[in-house]
Amino acid sequence: MEDSDKENTLLLPNNKYRNQNFIRNQDEDENENENNDNLENDNNKRNYISINNYEPYKEIDNNNNKNNNNNNIINNNNKINFYNNLIPRIKSYFQEIKPFLKYCSFSFLFSFDPSEPYLVDYFTNVLGINQTIVYQEIYPYWTYSYFVFLLIFGILGEIIGYKVIIIIGMVAKILTIGVLLSTNNIIWMILEQITEGLSYSAYTVFLAYIYFSLDTSEYQKMACRVNAGYLVGIVSSGLLGQLLVEQRLPLVYLLSIACGTNILALILALGFSNYKIDQKFSLKEVISDLFGTFKNADIVRWYIWSGIAISIHQIVITYWQNLFLQVNDEQSWNGYISASAYFFASFFAIIPSKLGNKINNIQGIILVLFGLLGGGLLVLMGFGGSTVVSALSFIIYNCCFEFVSPIVNVQIAKKLSSRIGVLFSFNIMVALTIQVLVQSAVGKQFLNLDIKTQFYYYGACLFFLSFGFAILFGFLFLKKKINSNSNSNSNVDVLIVNHNTQNQNSEEKKKKKELYYNANIIDFENNNNNNNNNNNNNNNNNNNNNNNNNNNNNNNVGIGGNDNFK
């Protein structure tokens, strides 16, 4: 018993533990079953949702991703198209502005000369040449050289091309500064004026070159822009020269800067295209073209105005420094005066390009007003007792001229069909001829006027020009009005004649209708009468036929009776 009890006691804990383990395992199995059931329920729910609702949250996410991808693709394509179109746009834009950049840059570099407002000061104070010798013996050779080389370059430009002439002119301009920097000999100073005139005559060929390289419709805009570039060069160089003079720098530095800008202009001219006339050069054809232009009254009118106005302007530009030197006996403000004159003139030079064809209706008024206003300002410059009055007069006069000059040049260019270089040069030659005559008249050869009185004389020339053109434009206006009235009267007469002829025609038509109607009536009556006569004749014939029938019947009765009787 004891052994069995021990065994039982020993077995009890094991059984207990086994029972506990069994209970635990059973609980764990139940938990696992519950977890499995929960998982199955979740899976069933998900499957139900996925089957019945097609997992919409996943479709929305997929759609959003697709839209984002599409937007990214579209943005990338837009960027690619933008960059692909950007390069051709930039190229086309540069092709459009390429002539503007070339021509305006060349004009700017050509006119950029800080020493220009101080040349008289350089001649008198640095080189030690007398002021009278400067403007009576040295400066006139610029006009002579300009006159001669205009004719030569105008003809050579058609043979060898305008580009070559422009390059020759820039080389001459560089040589001009080289002479000024190397010697003070009067003969060499005269040679310097000859080369300077040569360079400016080549610049006139450059203006004709612009006309050849562009369409006729674009010439006025480009001419105004090139003129504005020229004026901006003068303004900026004048301000730079004034600043350098105020810093007590020698005038030699100003000449060196001008030499550098001229070298840059020469390099730029080497890149120009070479335009020339395709047809062979013939002196007879040139002469015939020149005479042919003078058959056009409009060109003659513009030539006369530009000849006188340009000649006076060239003289004023050449001698204004001498006038201010006599008024104030110093030239410390010449840079500011020159810069101000061309700065404001550059704005006025652009106005004709903005107005376009609208300015054609008031061209005559503009030319007349310029003569009156410009002449008064030149007289005021000579009369002015102070530099301020003379400077303001000079600034306003220069603005007026730079406003009118592109208008005249464009009108001349529009009237010309061929040989633009020769005819442009001839236009300037006319101006230079008048300039030589004016300079000879006021110089020591004839009147021997002082510089102030000379400006009175120049103003009087513009007054006469204005009055002459006022009479001319008034005559043309009256002629046009009379012609319009005569045309209107002739049109009225024509209308009256047409009305009378229409009335006559209508009366004749009425008469013809009446005659036709009467004739138809007569024909109708005659036809009725004939028909009546015919009817009467027919009736008579019918009566005769009836009578004959009756007689025949009677005869037949008699014969038949005899037979019966027999």
C-alpha positions as CSV (number, residue, x, y, z in Angstrom):
1,M,0.0,0.0,0.0
2,E,2.7,2.3,0.8
3,D,4.4,1.7,-2.5
4,S,1.2,2.2,-4.4
5,D,0.5,5.3,-2.5
6,K,3.9,6.7,-3.3
7,E,3.4,5.9,-6.9
8,N,0.1,7.6,-6.8
9,T,1.5,10.6,-5.0
10,L,4.2,10.8,-7.5
11,L,1.9,10.5,-10.4
12,L,-0.5,13.1,-9.1
13,P,1.6,16.1,-9.8
14,N,2.5,14.9,-13.2
15,N,-1.1,14.3,-14.0
16,K,-1.9,17.7,-12.7
17,Y,0.8,19.3,-14.8
18,R,-0.3,17.3,-17.7
19,N,-3.8,18.4,-17.2
20,Q,-2.7,22.0,-16.9
21,N,-0.6,21.7,-20.1
22,F,-3.5,20.1,-21.8
23,I,-5.7,23.0,-20.7
24,R,-3.2,25.5,-21.8
25,N,-2.8,23.8,-25.1
26,Q,-6.5,23.7,-25.5
27,D,-6.7,27.4,-24.8
28,E,-4.0,28.1,-27.2
29,D,-5.7,26.1,-29.8
30,E,-8.9,28.0,-29.1
31,N,-7.1,31.3,-29.4
32,E,-5.5,30.2,-32.6
33,N,-8.8,29.1,-33.9
34,E,-10.3,32.5,-32.9
35,N,-7.4,34.3,-34.6
36,N,-7.8,32.1,-37.7
37,D,-11.5,32.9,-37.7
38,N,-10.8,36.6,-37.3
39,L,-8.3,36.4,-40.2
40,E,-10.8,34.5,-42.3
41,N,-13.4,37.1,-41.5
42,D,-11.1,39.9,-42.4
43,N,-10.1,38.2,-45.6
44,N,-13.7,37.5,-46.4
45,K,-14.5,41.2,-45.7
46,R,-11.6,42.3,-47.9
47,N,-12.6,39.9,-50.6
48,Y,-16.2,41.1,-50.3
49,I,-15.0,44.7,-50.6
50,S,-12.7,43.9,-53.4
51,I,-15.4,41.9,-55.3
52,N,-18.2,44.3,-54.7
53,N,-16.4,47.6,-54.7
54,Y,-13.4,46.8,-57.0
55,E,-11.0,48.3,-54.4
56,P,-11.8,52.0,-55.3
57,Y,-9.1,53.4,-53.1
58,K,-6.5,51.5,-55.1
59,E,-8.0,52.7,-58.4
60,I,-8.0,56.3,-57.2
61,D,-4.4,56.0,-56.3
62,N,-3.6,54.5,-59.7
63,N,-5.5,57.2,-61.5
64,N,-3.7,59.9,-59.5
65,N,-0.4,58.3,-60.4
66,K,-1.4,58.1,-64.0
67,N,-2.5,61.7,-64.1
68,N,0.8,62.8,-62.4
69,N,2.7,60.8,-64.9
70,N,0.8,62.3,-67.8
71,N,1.3,65.8,-66.4
72,N,5.0,65.1,-66.0
73,I,5.2,63.9,-69.6
74,I,3.2,66.9,-70.8
75,N,5.4,69.3,-68.9
76,N,8.5,67.6,-70.2
77,N,7.2,67.8,-73.7
78,N,6.3,71.4,-73.3
79,K,9.8,72.1,-72.0
80,I,11.3,70.2,-74.9
81,N,9.1,72.1,-77.4
82,F,9.9,75.4,-75.7
83,Y,13.7,74.8,-75.9
84,N,13.4,73.5,-79.4
85,N,11.4,76.6,-80.5
86,L,13.5,79.0,-78.5
87,I,16.6,78.5,-80.6
88,P,14.9,79.3,-83.9
89,R,13.2,82.2,-82.4
90,I,16.4,83.6,-81.1
91,K,18.0,83.0,-84.5
92,S,15.2,84.8,-86.3
93,Y,15.3,87.6,-83.8
94,F,19.0,88.1,-84.3
95,Q,18.5,88.0,-88.1
96,E,15.9,90.8,-87.8
97,I,18.0,93.0,-85.6
98,K,21.3,92.1,-87.3
99,P,21.2,95.1,-89.8
100,F,20.1,97.4,-87.0
101,L,23.1,96.3,-84.8
102,K,25.6,96.5,-87.7
103,Y,24.6,99.9,-89.1
104,C,23.8,101.7,-85.9
105,S,27.0,100.4,-84.3
106,F,29.1,101.6,-87.3
107,S,27.4,105.0,-87.3
108,F,28.0,105.3,-83.5
109,L,31.7,104.4,-83.8
110,F,32.2,106.7,-86.8
111,S,30.8,109.7,-84.9
112,F,32.4,108.9,-81.5
113,D,35.2,111.5,-81.4
114,P,35.7,113.2,-78.0
115,S,38.2,115.6,-79.6
116,E,35.7,117.1,-82.0
117,P,34.4,119.9,-79.7
118,Y,38.0,120.9,-79.0
119,L,39.6,120.9,-82.4
120,V,39.8,124.6,-82.7
121,D,41.3,124.7,-79.2
122,Y,43.8,122.0,-80.2
123,F,44.8,124.0,-83.4
124,T,45.2,127.3,-81.6
125,N,46.5,126.3,-78.1
126,V,48.3,123.0,-78.7
127,L,49.6,123.4,-82.3
128,G,50.0,127.2,-82.1
129,I,48.1,128.0,-85.3
130,N,46.3,131.4,-85.6
131,Q,42.5,131.2,-85.4
132,T,42.0,133.2,-88.6
133,I,44.2,130.8,-90.5
134,V,42.2,127.8,-89.1
135,Y,38.8,128.9,-90.3
136,Q,39.9,130.7,-93.5
137,E,42.8,128.6,-94.9
138,I,42.5,125.2,-93.3
139,Y,38.9,124.4,-92.8
140,P,37.7,125.2,-96.4
141,Y,39.7,122.3,-97.7
142,W,37.4,119.9,-95.9
143,T,34.6,121.2,-98.1
144,Y,36.6,121.0,-101.4
145,S,37.7,117.4,-100.5
146,Y,34.2,116.4,-99.6
147,F,32.9,117.8,-102.9
148,V,35.5,116.0,-105.1
149,F,35.4,112.6,-103.4
150,L,31.6,112.5,-103.4
151,L,31.6,112.4,-107.2
152,I,34.5,109.9,-107.3
153,F,33.1,107.6,-104.6
154,G,29.6,107.7,-106.1
155,I,30.9,106.4,-109.4
156,L,33.5,104.0,-107.9
157,G,30.9,102.5,-105.5
158,E,28.9,101.2,-108.5
159,I,32.0,99.7,-110.1
160,I,33.9,98.1,-107.1
161,G,31.1,98.0,-104.5
162,Y,30.1,100.2,-101.6
163,K,31.9,98.1,-99.0
164,V,35.3,99.0,-100.5
165,I,34.5,102.7,-100.4
166,I,33.4,102.5,-96.8
167,I,36.7,100.8,-95.8
168,I,38.7,103.4,-97.7
169,G,36.9,106.1,-95.8
170,M,37.7,104.6,-92.4
171,V,41.3,104.2,-93.3
172,A,41.4,107.9,-94.3
173,K,39.8,108.8,-90.9
174,I,42.5,106.9,-89.0
175,L,45.2,108.7,-91.1
176,T,43.5,112.1,-90.2
177,I,44.1,111.5,-86.5
178,G,47.6,110.3,-87.2
179,V,48.4,113.6,-88.9
180,L,47.0,115.6,-86.0
181,L,49.1,113.7,-83.5
182,S,52.3,114.0,-85.5
183,T,52.8,117.5,-86.8
184,N,51.7,121.2,-86.7
185,N,52.7,122.0,-90.3
186,I,49.9,124.0,-92.1
187,I,50.3,121.9,-95.3
188,W,49.9,118.7,-93.3
189,M,46.9,120.3,-91.6
190,I,45.4,121.0,-95.1
191,L,46.1,117.3,-96.0
192,E,44.4,116.3,-92.7
193,Q,41.3,118.2,-93.8
194,I,41.4,116.5,-97.2
195,T,41.4,113.0,-95.6
196,E,38.7,114.1,-93.2
197,G,36.5,115.2,-96.2
198,L,37.3,111.9,-97.9
199,S,36.0,109.9,-94.9
200,Y,32.8,111.9,-94.7
201,S,32.1,111.4,-98.4
202,A,32.6,107.7,-97.8
203,Y,30.0,107.9,-95.0
204,T,27.5,109.4,-97.5
205,V,28.1,106.3,-99.6
206,F,27.4,104.3,-96.5
207,L,23.9,105.9,-96.3
208,A,23.3,104.8,-99.9
209,Y,24.6,101.3,-99.0
210,I,21.9,101.0,-96.3
211,Y,19.2,101.7,-99.0
212,F,20.6,98.9,-101.2
213,S,20.7,96.3,-98.4
214,L,17.1,96.9,-97.2
215,D,13.6,97.0,-98.6
216,T,12.3,100.4,-99.6
217,S,9.5,100.2,-96.9
218,E,12.1,99.8,-94.2
219,Y,14.5,102.5,-95.3
220,Q,12.9,105.4,-93.5
221,K,13.0,103.5,-90.1
222,M,16.6,102.4,-90.6
223,A,17.7,105.8,-91.8
224,C,16.2,107.4,-88.7
225,R,17.8,104.8,-86.4
226,V,21.2,105.1,-88.0
227,N,21.0,108.9,-87.7
228,A,20.0,108.4,-84.0
229,G,23.1,106.2,-83.5
230,Y,25.2,108.9,-85.1
231,L,23.9,111.5,-82.8
232,V,24.2,109.2,-79.7
233,G,27.9,108.8,-80.6
234,I,28.4,112.5,-80.8
235,V,26.6,113.0,-77.5
236,S,28.4,110.3,-75.5
237,S,31.8,111.4,-77.0
238,G,31.1,115.0,-76.2
239,L,30.3,114.2,-72.5
240,L,33.4,112.0,-72.3
241,G,35.6,114.7,-73.7
242,Q,34.1,117.2,-71.3
243,L,34.8,115.0,-68.3
244,L,38.4,114.4,-69.5
245,V,39.0,118.1,-70.0
246,E,37.7,118.9,-66.6
247,Q,40.2,116.3,-65.2
248,R,43.0,118.4,-66.9
249,L,44.0,115.6,-69.3
250,P,45.8,116.6,-72.5
251,L,43.7,116.8,-75.7
252,V,46.1,114.2,-77.2
253,Y,44.3,111.6,-75.1
254,L,41.0,112.6,-76.7
255,L,42.5,112.1,-80.2
256,S,43.8,108.7,-79.1
257,I,40.4,107.6,-78.0
258,A,38.9,108.7,-81.3
259,C,41.6,106.7,-83.2
260,G,40.6,103.6,-81.2
261,T,36.9,103.9,-82.1
262,N,37.7,104.5,-85.7
263,I,39.7,101.2,-85.8
264,L,36.7,99.4,-84.3
265,A,34.5,100.9,-87.0
266,L,37.0,99.7,-89.7
267,I,36.8,96.2,-88.3
268,L,33.0,96.3,-88.3
269,A,33.0,97.6,-91.9
270,L,35.1,94.6,-93.0
271,G,32.1,92.4,-92.1
272,F,29.7,94.2,-94.5
273,S,28.4,92.6,-97.6
274,N,29.5,94.2,-100.8
275,Y,26.6,95.7,-102.8
276,K,27.2,97.1,-106.3
277,I,25.2,97.7,-109.4
278,D,24.7,94.5,-111.6
279,Q,24.7,96.4,-114.9
280,K,28.0,97.6,-116.4
281,F,29.0,101.2,-115.6
282,S,28.5,103.7,-118.4
283,L,29.1,107.4,-118.1
284,K,26.4,108.1,-120.7
285,E,23.9,106.2,-118.6
286,V,24.9,108.1,-115.5
287,I,24.5,111.4,-117.2
288,S,21.2,110.4,-118.7
289,D,20.0,109.2,-115.2
290,L,21.1,112.6,-113.7
291,F,19.2,114.5,-116.3
292,G,16.3,112.2,-116.0
293,T,16.0,112.9,-112.3
294,F,15.8,116.7,-113.0
295,K,12.7,116.0,-115.2
296,N,10.9,115.1,-112.0
297,A,9.7,118.3,-110.3
298,D,9.5,116.7,-106.9
299,I,13.2,115.7,-106.9
300,V,14.3,119.1,-108.1
301,R,12.3,120.7,-105.3
302,W,13.9,118.4,-102.7
303,Y,17.4,118.9,-104.2
304,I,17.1,122.7,-103.9
305,W,15.9,122.6,-100.3
306,S,18.5,120.0,-99.2
307,G,21.3,121.8,-101.1
308,I,20.8,125.1,-99.3
309,A,19.8,123.7,-95.9
310,I,22.7,121.1,-95.8
311,S,25.2,123.7,-96.9
312,I,24.2,126.1,-94.2
313,H,24.2,123.4,-91.6
314,Q,27.7,122.2,-92.5
315,I,29.0,125.7,-92.2
316,V,27.3,126.2,-88.8
317,I,28.7,122.8,-87.5
318,T,32.2,123.8,-88.7
319,Y,32.3,127.4,-87.3
320,W,30.2,127.3,-84.1
321,Q,33.3,126.8,-82.0
322,N,34.9,129.8,-83.5
323,L,31.8,131.9,-82.7
324,F,31.8,130.7,-79.1
325,L,35.5,131.4,-78.8
326,Q,35.0,135.0,-79.9
327,V,32.0,135.4,-77.6
328,N,33.6,134.0,-74.4
329,D,37.3,133.6,-75.3
330,E,37.3,130.1,-73.9
331,Q,36.0,126.7,-74.8
332,S,35.6,125.0,-71.4
333,W,31.9,124.2,-72.0
334,N,32.1,123.0,-75.6
335,G,31.7,119.4,-74.6
336,Y,28.5,120.0,-72.8
337,I,27.1,122.2,-75.6
338,S,27.9,119.6,-78.3
339,A,26.5,116.7,-76.2
340,S,23.3,118.6,-75.3
341,A,22.8,119.7,-79.0
342,Y,23.0,116.1,-80.3
343,F,21.4,114.5,-77.3
344,F,18.1,116.3,-77.8
345,A,18.5,116.1,-81.6
346,S,18.7,112.3,-81.4
347,F,15.1,112.3,-80.0
348,F,13.9,114.6,-82.7
349,A,15.6,112.4,-85.4
350,I,13.4,109.4,-84.4
351,I,10.1,111.2,-84.7
352,P,9.7,110.9,-88.5
353,S,10.1,107.1,-88.2
354,K,7.3,107.0,-85.7
355,L,5.0,109.1,-87.8
356,G,5.6,107.2,-91.0
357,N,3.4,108.1,-93.9
358,K,1.3,110.5,-91.8
359,I,4.0,113.1,-92.2
360,N,3.6,113.3,-96.0
361,N,0.6,115.6,-95.7
362,I,2.5,118.3,-93.7
363,Q,5.9,118.1,-95.4
364,G,5.6,121.6,-97.0
365,I,4.6,123.2,-93.7
366,I,7.6,121.6,-91.9
367,L,10.1,122.8,-94.5
368,V,8.8,126.4,-94.4
369,L,8.7,126.5,-90.6
370,F,12.3,125.1,-90.4
371,G,13.6,127.9,-92.6
372,L,11.9,130.6,-90.5
373,L,12.8,129.1,-87.1
374,G,16.3,128.0,-88.1
375,G,17.1,131.4,-89.7
376,G,16.0,133.2,-86.6
377,L,18.1,131.0,-84.3
378,L,21.2,131.6,-86.4
379,V,20.7,135.3,-86.3
380,L,20.3,135.0,-82.5
381,M,23.5,133.0,-82.3
382,G,25.4,135.8,-84.0
383,F,23.6,138.5,-82.0
384,G,23.9,136.7,-78.6
385,G,26.2,138.5,-76.2
386,S,26.6,135.5,-74.0
387,T,27.5,131.9,-74.4
388,V,24.2,130.8,-72.9
389,V,22.1,132.5,-75.5
390,S,24.3,131.2,-78.4
391,A,24.4,127.7,-76.9
392,L,20.6,127.5,-76.5
393,S,20.1,128.8,-80.0
394,F,22.6,126.2,-81.4
395,I,20.9,123.3,-79.5
396,I,17.4,124.2,-80.8
397,Y,18.6,124.8,-84.4
398,N,20.4,121.4,-84.4
399,C,17.2,119.6,-83.2
400,C,15.2,121.2,-86.0
401,F,17.7,120.2,-88.7
402,E,18.0,116.6,-87.5
403,F,14.2,116.4,-87.5
404,V,13.9,117.6,-91.1
405,S,16.9,115.9,-92.6
406,P,15.6,112.3,-92.6
407,I,12.4,113.4,-94.1
408,V,14.2,115.0,-97.1
409,N,16.6,112.1,-97.6
410,V,13.7,109.6,-97.6
411,Q,11.7,111.6,-100.1
412,I,14.7,111.8,-102.4
413,A,15.4,108.0,-102.1
414,K,11.8,107.1,-102.8
415,K,11.9,109.1,-106.1
416,L,15.0,107.3,-107.3
417,S,14.8,103.9,-108.9
418,S,18.5,103.2,-109.7
419,R,22.1,104.5,-109.1
420,I,21.3,105.5,-105.6
421,G,24.9,106.1,-104.7
422,V,25.7,108.4,-107.6
423,L,22.4,110.4,-107.1
424,F,22.9,110.6,-103.3
425,S,26.4,111.9,-103.9
426,F,25.2,114.3,-106.5
427,N,22.7,115.7,-103.9
428,I,25.5,116.3,-101.4
429,M,27.6,117.8,-104.2
430,V,24.8,120.4,-104.9
431,A,24.9,121.3,-101.2
432,L,28.7,121.5,-101.2
433,T,28.6,123.8,-104.3
434,I,26.3,126.1,-102.5
435,Q,28.5,125.9,-99.4
436,V,31.6,126.9,-101.4
437,L,29.7,129.8,-102.9
438,V,28.5,130.9,-99.4
439,Q,31.9,130.6,-97.8
440,S,33.5,132.5,-100.7
441,A,31.0,135.2,-100.4
442,V,31.5,135.8,-96.7
443,G,35.3,135.1,-96.8
444,K,38.1,137.5,-97.5
445,Q,37.7,137.0,-101.3
446,F,34.5,139.1,-101.3
447,L,32.7,140.4,-98.2
448,N,35.4,139.6,-95.6
449,L,32.8,139.3,-92.8
450,D,33.6,138.6,-89.1
451,I,32.3,135.4,-87.6
452,K,29.2,137.1,-85.9
453,T,28.2,138.8,-89.1
454,Q,28.6,135.6,-91.0
455,F,25.9,134.0,-88.8
456,Y,23.6,136.9,-89.8
457,Y,24.2,136.0,-93.4
458,Y,23.5,132.3,-92.8
459,G,20.2,133.0,-91.1
460,A,19.2,135.3,-94.0
461,C,19.9,132.4,-96.4
462,L,17.4,130.2,-94.5
463,F,14.9,133.0,-94.5
464,F,15.0,133.4,-98.2
465,L,14.8,129.6,-98.6
466,S,11.6,129.5,-96.4
467,F,9.9,132.4,-98.3
468,G,10.8,130.8,-101.6
469,F,9.3,127.5,-100.6
470,A,6.3,129.2,-99.0
471,I,5.5,130.8,-102.4
472,L,6.2,127.5,-104.2
473,F,4.0,125.4,-102.0
474,G,1.3,128.1,-102.1
475,F,1.4,128.1,-105.9
476,L,1.2,124.3,-106.0
477,F,-1.7,124.3,-103.5
478,L,-3.7,126.9,-105.6
479,K,-2.9,124.9,-108.7
480,K,-4.1,121.7,-107.2
481,K,-7.3,123.5,-105.9
482,I,-8.0,125.0,-109.3
483,N,-7.5,121.7,-111.0
484,S,-9.8,120.0,-108.5
485,N,-12.4,122.7,-109.1
486,S,-12.1,122.5,-112.8
487,N,-12.3,118.7,-112.6
488,S,-15.4,119.0,-110.4
489,N,-16.9,121.6,-112.9
490,S,-16.0,119.3,-115.8
491,N,-17.6,116.4,-113.9
492,V,-20.7,118.6,-113.4
493,D,-20.8,119.5,-117.1
494,V,-20.4,115.9,-118.0
495,L,-23.2,115.0,-115.7
496,I,-25.4,117.7,-117.3
497,V,-24.5,116.6,-120.8
498,N,-25.2,113.0,-119.8
499,H,-28.5,114.1,-118.3
500,N,-29.4,116.1,-121.5
501,T,-28.4,113.2,-123.7
502,Q,-30.4,110.9,-121.5
503,N,-33.4,113.2,-121.8
504,Q,-33.0,113.4,-125.5
505,N,-32.7,109.7,-125.8
506,S,-35.8,109.2,-123.7
507,E,-37.7,111.7,-125.9
508,E,-36.5,110.0,-129.0
509,K,-37.5,106.7,-127.5
510,K,-40.9,108.1,-126.7
511,K,-41.3,109.4,-130.2
512,K,-40.2,106.1,-131.6
513,K,-42.7,104.3,-129.4
514,E,-45.5,106.7,-130.5
515,L,-44.6,106.3,-134.1
516,Y,-44.4,102.5,-133.6
517,Y,-47.7,102.6,-131.8
518,N,-49.4,104.8,-134.5
519,A,-47.9,102.6,-137.2
520,N,-49.3,99.5,-135.5
521,I,-52.6,101.2,-135.2
522,I,-52.6,102.1,-138.9
523,D,-51.6,98.6,-139.8
524,F,-54.3,97.2,-137.6
525,E,-56.9,99.5,-139.2
526,N,-55.7,98.6,-142.7
527,N,-55.8,94.9,-141.8
528,N,-59.3,95.3,-140.5
529,N,-60.4,97.1,-143.6
530,N,-58.8,94.5,-145.7
531,N,-60.5,91.8,-143.7
532,N,-63.8,93.6,-144.1
533,N,-63.3,93.9,-147.8
534,N,-62.4,90.3,-148.0
535,N,-65.4,89.4,-146.0
536,N,-67.6,91.4,-148.3
537,N,-66.1,89.8,-151.3
538,N,-66.6,86.5,-149.8
539,N,-70.2,87.3,-149.1
540,N,-70.7,88.5,-152.6
541,N,-69.1,85.3,-153.9
542,N,-71.4,83.3,-151.7
543,N,-74.5,85.2,-153.0
544,N,-73.4,84.6,-156.5
545,N,-72.9,81.0,-155.8
546,N,-76.4,80.8,-154.2
547,N,-77.9,82.4,-157.3
548,N,-76.2,80.0,-159.6
549,N,-77.4,77.1,-157.5
550,N,-81.0,78.4,-157.7
551,N,-80.7,78.7,-161.4
552,N,-79.4,75.2,-161.7
553,N,-82.2,73.9,-159.6
554,N,-84.8,75.5,-161.8
555,N,-83.3,74.0,-164.9
556,N,-83.3,70.6,-163.4
557,V,-87.0,70.8,-162.5
558,G,-87.9,71.7,-166.1
559,I,-86.0,68.7,-167.5
560,G,-87.5,66.3,-165.1
561,G,-91.0,67.4,-165.9
562,N,-90.6,66.8,-169.5
563,D,-89.4,63.4,-168.8
564,N,-92.4,62.7,-166.7
565,F,-94.5,64.2,-169.1
566,K,-93.2,61.9,-171.7
